[in-house]
Amino acid sequence: MKTAYIFSGQGSQKKGMGKNLFDEFKHLTEKANNILNYNIKKLCIEDSQNLLDQTDYTQPALYIVNSFAWLKKKESAEKPHYFAGHSLGEYNALFAAKAFDFETGLKLVQKRAKLMSLAKKGGMAAVIGLSESKIVEILRENNFSEISVANYNSYEQTVISGIKNQIEKAETLFKKAGAKMYIILPVSGAFHSEQMTGAKEKFVEFIKQFQFNPPQTPVISNVTAQEYEDNNIKDLLCLQITSPVKWRHTVEYLIKKGEMQFEEIGDGKILTNFVKRIKKSLGAK
């Protein structure tokens, strides 16, 4: 039995997360505070200013808590065969695979979050109960040229991304076409779409200053649903900002590698539930 450790991204944050980890990893918590210029423990546990759901705070907070959860887990974990993460979670996968150290990952995530948070007038919606091909057909036939698929989460759930007023207008059409649910997500930007091109271009410049190591354990890329190669980490992290997250394809790729146990690191079970649904759709154990 092989093991794939998986890390969730934005949307899995919750007040109180990491409460048992910050004191255990005091040295790294202090490093994080110095990089961020705020108290990460206080933000995650108290969130007195309701900042935890704002992108430029959410992403660093999740990266830190996921990282600590992995460092705790690896003390007793089975040898990892693969790592994967959903969007922001991919940075945790690369950290776990030792492609970069904790501080480098946090600096990258902090910049990514800031750039993504500056892109306004965008929106996203989860479409449940329609096939990917049907979703694309609806967008094309109704001339929603500024909406595209952002996340291939499972066979039942696909997230679309684009201009906010178009996302809102599309709801009636998707429900009429048979969508079980159409959930407009609480985000300010059209993540993983061409609306993020400006953010990507700035991130391309920022990431040039960093050096990366070849992953010591294979990491599956959101962009390609294939393993990272030693020399393409920077390119894929930049492309990830505007490209759809191929989570379903990632899980399928790992299932094809043989009997695979998926273990989600952190408090949430979002990705675990996606994996269960994908396996059910494929008739896999």
C-alpha positions in Angstrom: 0.0 0.0 0.0 1.4 3.4 -1.0 0.5 6.6 0.8 -0.2 10.1 -0.7 -0.3 12.9 1.8 -2.6 15.8 0.6 -3.0 19.4 1.8 -6.1 21.5 1.4 -6.1 25.2 0.3 -8.2 28.3 0.7 -11.7 27.5 2.0 -10.5 25.1 4.7 -9.6 27.8 7.2 -11.4 28.1 10.4 -11.0 30.0 13.7 -9.0 28.0 16.2 -7.0 26.1 13.7 -3.5 25.1 14.8 -4.2 25.9 18.4 -2.1 22.9 19.6 0.7 23.5 17.2 2.0 27.0 17.7 3.6 26.4 21.1 5.1 23.1 19.8 6.8 24.9 16.9 7.7 28.2 18.7 10.8 28.8 16.7 9.0 28.6 13.4 6.1 30.6 14.8 8.5 33.4 15.7 10.0 33.3 12.2 6.5 33.5 10.7 5.7 36.5 12.9 8.8 38.3 11.7 8.1 37.6 8.0 4.4 38.6 8.3 4.7 41.5 10.8 1.7 40.2 12.8 1.0 37.5 15.4 -0.1 34.4 13.5 -1.1 32.5 16.6 -3.4 35.3 17.6 -4.9 35.5 14.1 -5.7 31.8 13.9 -7.0 31.3 17.4 -8.7 34.6 18.2 -9.3 36.3 14.8 -10.7 39.2 16.7 -10.8 41.4 13.6 -12.3 38.8 11.3 -9.3 38.7 9.0 -8.9 35.0 8.6 -11.3 34.9 5.6 -9.4 37.6 3.7 -7.1 36.1 1.1 -3.9 37.9 2.1 -4.3 36.5 5.6 -6.0 33.2 4.8 -3.2 31.8 2.6 -0.2 32.5 4.9 -2.3 31.2 7.9 -3.2 27.9 6.1 0.4 27.4 4.8 1.7 27.8 8.4 -0.8 25.5 10.1 -0.6 22.9 7.3 3.2 23.0 7.6 3.1 22.5 11.4 0.6 19.7 11.0 2.9 17.9 8.6 6.0 18.4 10.8 4.0 16.9 13.7 2.6 14.1 11.5 5.9 13.1 10.0 7.3 12.1 13.4 5.1 9.0 13.2 4.1 8.9 9.6 4.6 6.0 7.1 7.2 6.9 4.5 5.4 9.2 2.0 5.3 8.0 -1.6 3.6 11.1 -3.0 2.5 14.6 -2.0 -0.2 16.8 -3.5 -2.0 19.9 -2.5 -5.1 21.8 -3.7 -4.1 25.3 -4.9 -2.4 26.9 -1.9 -1.9 23.4 -0.5 0.6 22.7 -3.2 3.1 24.9 -1.4 2.8 22.7 1.6 3.3 19.6 -0.6 6.5 21.2 -2.0 7.7 22.1 1.5 7.0 18.6 2.8 9.0 17.3 -0.2 11.9 19.6 0.8 11.8 21.6 -2.4 12.2 24.7 -0.2 12.4 25.5 3.5 9.6 26.9 5.7 10.5 30.5 5.4 10.9 30.5 1.6 7.5 28.9 1.3 5.9 31.5 3.5 7.5 34.4 1.6 6.1 32.9 -1.6 2.7 32.4 -0.2 2.6 35.9 1.4 3.4 37.5 -2.0 1.0 35.2 -3.9 -1.8 36.0 -1.5 -1.2 39.8 -1.7 -1.2 39.8 -5.5 -4.3 37.6 -5.7 -6.2 39.8 -3.2 -5.6 42.9 -5.3 -7.5 41.5 -8.2 -11.0 42.7 -7.7 -14.4 42.4 -9.4 -14.0 38.7 -9.8 -16.1 35.9 -8.5 -16.3 32.1 -8.3 -19.1 29.5 -8.0 -19.2 25.8 -7.3 -21.5 24.0 -9.7 -22.7 20.6 -8.3 -24.4 17.9 -10.3 -23.4 18.8 -13.9 -20.6 17.3 -16.0 -17.6 19.3 -17.0 -18.5 19.1 -20.6 -22.0 20.4 -19.9 -20.7 23.3 -17.9 -18.3 24.3 -20.8 -21.2 23.9 -23.3 -23.5 26.2 -21.2 -20.7 28.9 -20.9 -20.0 28.7 -24.7 -23.6 28.8 -25.9 -24.5 31.7 -23.6 -21.4 33.8 -24.5 -19.9 33.8 -21.0 -16.5 34.4 -22.5 -15.1 35.7 -19.3 -16.0 32.7 -17.2 -13.8 29.5 -17.2 -13.4 26.4 -15.2 -11.1 27.0 -12.2 -11.2 23.8 -10.2 -11.9 20.2 -11.4 -12.7 19.0 -7.8 -14.6 15.8 -8.5 -17.0 14.4 -11.1 -19.9 16.1 -9.2 -18.3 19.4 -8.3 -16.6 21.9 -10.7 -15.8 25.5 -9.7 -16.0 28.3 -12.3 -14.3 31.6 -12.1 -14.7 35.0 -13.9 -16.2 38.5 -13.8 -18.4 38.7 -10.7 -21.6 40.0 -12.5 -21.3 37.2 -15.1 -20.9 34.6 -12.3 -24.1 36.0 -10.7 -26.0 36.0 -14.1 -25.0 32.5 -14.9 -26.8 31.0 -11.8 -30.2 30.8 -13.4 -28.9 29.1 -16.5 -27.0 26.5 -14.6 -30.0 25.7 -12.3 -32.3 25.5 -15.4 -29.8 23.0 -17.0 -30.1 20.7 -14.0 -27.4 21.7 -11.5 -28.2 20.4 -8.1 -26.6 23.4 -6.5 -24.9 26.6 -7.6 -22.9 28.1 -4.7 -21.4 31.5 -5.2 -18.1 31.5 -3.2 -17.1 34.2 -0.7 -14.0 35.4 -2.7 -13.2 38.8 -4.2 -11.2 37.5 -7.1 -11.5 35.2 -10.1 -8.8 32.8 -8.9 -7.3 30.3 -11.4 -8.5 32.2 -14.4 -7.1 34.7 -16.9 -8.4 37.4 -14.6 -5.3 36.6 -12.6 -2.8 37.4 -15.4 -1.6 40.6 -13.8 -0.9 38.8 -10.5 0.9 36.0 -12.3 3.2 38.4 -14.2 4.2 40.1 -10.9 4.7 36.8 -9.2 7.0 35.7 -12.1 9.3 38.6 -11.3 9.2 37.9 -7.5 10.0 34.2 -7.7 13.2 34.8 -9.7 15.1 35.6 -6.5 14.6 32.1 -5.0 16.3 28.8 -5.6 14.6 25.4 -5.3 15.7 21.9 -4.6 14.5 18.8 -6.5 11.6 17.4 -4.5 12.8 14.4 -2.4 9.3 12.8 -2.8 7.2 13.1 -5.9 4.8 16.1 -5.9 1.8 16.2 -8.2 1.3 19.6 -9.9 -2.2 21.2 -10.1 -1.4 22.5 -13.6 -0.4 19.2 -15.2 -1.7 16.5 -12.8 1.8 15.0 -13.3 4.8 14.9 -11.1 7.0 18.0 -10.8 10.3 17.8 -12.6 13.4 19.2 -11.0 13.6 22.3 -13.2 10.0 23.3 -13.6 8.9 24.3 -10.1 9.0 28.1 -10.7 7.2 27.8 -14.1 4.4 25.6 -12.7 3.9 27.7 -9.5 3.5 30.8 -11.7 1.1 29.0 -14.1 -0.9 27.7 -11.2 -2.2 31.2 -10.5 -4.1 31.4 -13.9 -4.6 27.7 -14.6 -7.4 25.4 -13.4 -6.7 23.1 -10.4 -6.8 19.6 -11.8 -7.6 17.9 -8.6 -9.8 15.1 -10.0 -7.1 14.4 -12.6 -4.4 14.3 -9.8 -6.4 11.8 -7.8 -6.9 9.6 -10.9 -3.2 9.8 -11.6 -2.3 8.6 -8.1 -4.9 5.8 -8.2 -3.3 4.5 -11.4 0.0 4.1 -9.5 -1.4 1.2 -7.5 -3.2 0.7 -4.2 -3.1 4.2 -2.8 -4.0 5.4 0.6 -4.8 9.2 0.8 -4.2 11.0 4.0 -5.2 14.6 4.4 -3.0 16.7 6.7 -4.7 19.3 8.9 -8.1 19.6 10.5 -10.3 19.5 7.5 -11.7 16.7 5.4 -12.6 18.6 2.2 -10.0 16.8 0.0 -10.7 13.5 1.7 -14.4 13.8 0.7 -13.4 14.7 -2.9 -11.2 11.6 -3.0 -14.1 9.4 -1.8 -16.4 10.8 -4.5 -13.8 10.4 -7.2 -13.1 6.8 -6.2 -16.8 6.0 -6.1 -17.3 7.5 -9.6 -14.4 5.3 -10.8 -15.5 2.2 -9.0 -12.1 2.2 -7.2 -11.5 1.0 -3.7 
